[in-house]
Amino acid sequence: MREESLALSGASIRELGAAEAEARLTELADILLDAVAHGASVNFMAGLTREEGRAFWRRQVADIAAGEKRLFVGERDGRLVATVLLIYAPQPNAPHRAEIGKMLVLSSERRQGLGRRLLAAAEKAAAAAGRTLLLLDTESGSAGDKLYRSCGWIEYGRVPDHAYRTDGRLAETTMFYKRLADRPSPEIRVMAAQAGIQETAES
Ligand SMILES: CC(C)(COP(=O)(O)OP(=O)(O)OC[C@H]1O[C@@H](n2cnc3c(N)ncnc32)[C@H](O)[C@@H]1OP(=O)(O)O)[C@@H](O)C(=O)NCCC(=O)NCCS
């Protein structure tokens, strides 16, 4: 368990390692269930059960243990209240890229800046790991859409009817990216070179 930063508003933000995430599967599942119950379009339909939520997070724990994903959480009074996943692109040609997923703040904790702080923590960790190009998508016009725009993310496209909402309606998805640096970091470029990537001057 690594302490990343302490909160100004009572909630703390930190990274949760695989062992603690495994021990707190029910709390993580309950954050996902709360989002779905409040109509968030986060890959699941209404009626998601706690066991299904736990199973989802158990799969994330395996990926965290494998070093493929990282989990950052908001915690208030010892209770997990928010999550975000940083997902490293697995492709050999993208050592500088990552995705953001499961950006969830408990409905009772929203609009207090927790989402923004959690996203900033994930972005900071991504930059430190050399993952300087981030991608994500979210339902067009949703709270997430507004959060990402307010945090400097750039829209690069929209797909109509991309996914079903929890109420059974098809909804549009907006894709966003954010560059954390103009170029991949020197460390990532060394890694890329070692992996056989020959960067050209124009890249
Ligand atoms: C999206 C979500 C994570 C935002 O979390 P949050 O803690 O409420 O966000 P913050 O308080 O940090 O908001 C930061 C800024 O984002 C924007 N924003 C966030 N939620 C908003 C909303 N419902 N309506 C309008 N703007 C919103 C605002 O600009 C806000 O700044 P302000 O409060 O000073 O106006 C939260 O609403 C949530 O968990 N939603 C359900 C899950 C979801 O849809 N996640 C995104 C899927 S990719």
The ligand as an SDF file (V2000), in Angstrom:
LIG
                    3D

 48 50  0  0  0  0  0  0  0  0999 V2000
  -17.7610   11.4180  -13.5100 C   0  0  0  0  0  0  0  0  0  0  0  0
  -17.5030   11.4090  -12.0140 C   0  0  0  0  0  0  0  0  0  0  0  0
  -16.3430   10.4490  -11.7370 C   0  0  0  0  0  0  0  0  0  0  0  0
  -17.1250   12.8200  -11.5460 C   0  0  0  0  0  0  0  0  0  0  0  0
  -16.7140   12.7470  -10.1980 O   0  0  0  0  0  0  0  0  0  0  0  0
  -16.8510   14.0020   -9.2050 P   0  0  0  0  0  0  0  0  0  0  0  0
  -16.0540   13.7030   -8.0050 O   0  0  0  0  0  0  0  0  0  0  0  0
  -18.2740   14.3380   -9.0080 O   0  0  0  0  0  0  0  0  0  0  0  0
  -16.1670   15.1400  -10.0800 O   0  0  0  0  0  0  0  0  0  0  0  0
  -15.5360   16.5060   -9.5160 P   0  0  0  0  0  0  0  0  0  0  0  0
  -16.3100   16.9590   -8.3260 O   0  0  0  0  0  0  0  0  0  0  0  0
  -14.0820   16.3280   -9.3610 O   0  0  0  0  0  0  0  0  0  0  0  0
  -15.8340   17.4670  -10.7390 O   0  0  0  0  0  0  0  0  0  0  0  0
  -14.7980   18.1600  -11.4150 C   0  0  0  0  0  0  0  0  0  0  0  0
  -15.4240   18.9740  -12.5390 C   0  0  0  0  0  0  0  0  0  0  0  0
  -15.9940   18.0940  -13.5180 O   0  0  0  0  0  0  0  0  0  0  0  0
  -17.2210   18.6840  -14.0180 C   0  0  0  0  0  0  0  0  0  0  0  0
  -18.3520   17.8570  -13.5920 N   0  0  0  0  0  0  0  0  0  0  0  0
  -18.2870   16.7250  -12.8510 C   0  0  0  0  0  0  0  0  0  0  0  0
  -19.5220   16.2040  -12.6960 N   0  0  0  0  0  0  0  0  0  0  0  0
  -20.3830   17.0180  -13.3380 C   0  0  0  0  0  0  0  0  0  0  0  0
  -21.7900   17.0200  -13.5490 C   0  0  0  0  0  0  0  0  0  0  0  0
  -22.5790   16.0570  -13.0220 N   0  0  0  0  0  0  0  0  0  0  0  0
  -22.3280   18.0060  -14.2600 N   0  0  0  0  0  0  0  0  0  0  0  0
  -21.5760   18.9990  -14.7740 C   0  0  0  0  0  0  0  0  0  0  0  0
  -20.2220   19.0710  -14.6130 N   0  0  0  0  0  0  0  0  0  0  0  0
  -19.6350   18.0940  -13.9170 C   0  0  0  0  0  0  0  0  0  0  0  0
  -17.2990   20.0710  -13.3950 C   0  0  0  0  0  0  0  0  0  0  0  0
  -16.5810   20.9450  -14.2420 O   0  0  0  0  0  0  0  0  0  0  0  0
  -16.5510   19.8610  -12.0960 C   0  0  0  0  0  0  0  0  0  0  0  0
  -16.0340   21.0390  -11.5550 O   0  0  0  0  0  0  0  0  0  0  0  0
  -16.9760   21.9600  -10.6150 P   0  0  0  0  0  0  0  0  0  0  0  0
  -17.6380   21.0490   -9.6080 O   0  0  0  0  0  0  0  0  0  0  0  0
  -15.9840   22.9140  -10.0100 O   0  0  0  0  0  0  0  0  0  0  0  0
  -17.9770   22.5780  -11.5350 O   0  0  0  0  0  0  0  0  0  0  0  0
  -18.7820   10.9690  -11.2190 C   0  0  0  0  0  0  0  0  0  0  0  0
  -19.8660   11.7650  -11.6290 O   0  0  0  0  0  0  0  0  0  0  0  0
  -19.1560    9.5280  -11.4390 C   0  0  0  0  0  0  0  0  0  0  0  0
  -18.6240    8.6350  -10.7650 O   0  0  0  0  0  0  0  0  0  0  0  0
  -20.0650    9.2630  -12.3710 N   0  0  0  0  0  0  0  0  0  0  0  0
  -20.5190    7.9040  -12.6180 C   0  0  0  0  0  0  0  0  0  0  0  0
  -19.4620    7.0610  -13.2620 C   0  0  0  0  0  0  0  0  0  0  0  0
  -19.0410    7.6040  -14.5970 C   0  0  0  0  0  0  0  0  0  0  0  0
  -19.8680    7.9280  -15.4330 O   0  0  0  0  0  0  0  0  0  0  0  0
  -17.7150    7.6630  -14.7990 N   0  0  0  0  0  0  0  0  0  0  0  0
  -17.1440    8.0700  -16.0370 C   0  0  0  0  0  0  0  0  0  0  0  0
  -17.1050    6.9010  -16.9030 C   0  0  0  0  0  0  0  0  0  0  0  0
  -15.7270    6.9410  -18.0010 S   0  0  0  0  0  0  0  0  0  0  0  0
  1  2  1  0
  2  3  1  0
  2  4  1  0
  2 36  1  0
  4  5  1  0
  5  6  1  0
  6  7  2  0
  6  8  1  0
  6  9  1  0
  9 10  1  0
 10 11  2  0
 10 12  1  0
 10 13  1  0
 13 14  1  0
 14 15  1  0
 15 16  1  0
 15 30  1  0
 16 17  1  0
 17 18  1  0
 17 28  1  0
 18 19  1  0
 18 27  1  0
 19 20  2  0
 20 21  1  0
 21 22  1  0
 21 27  2  0
 22 23  1  0
 22 24  2  0
 24 25  1  0
 25 26  2  0
 26 27  1  0
 28 29  1  0
 28 30  1  0
 30 31  1  0
 31 32  1  0
 32 33  2  0
 32 34  1  0
 32 35  1  0
 36 37  1  0
 36 38  1  0
 38 39  2  0
 38 40  1  0
 40 41  1  0
 41 42  1  0
 42 43  1  0
 43 44  2  0
 43 45  1  0
 45 46  1  0
 46 47  1  0
 47 48  1  0
M  END
$$$$
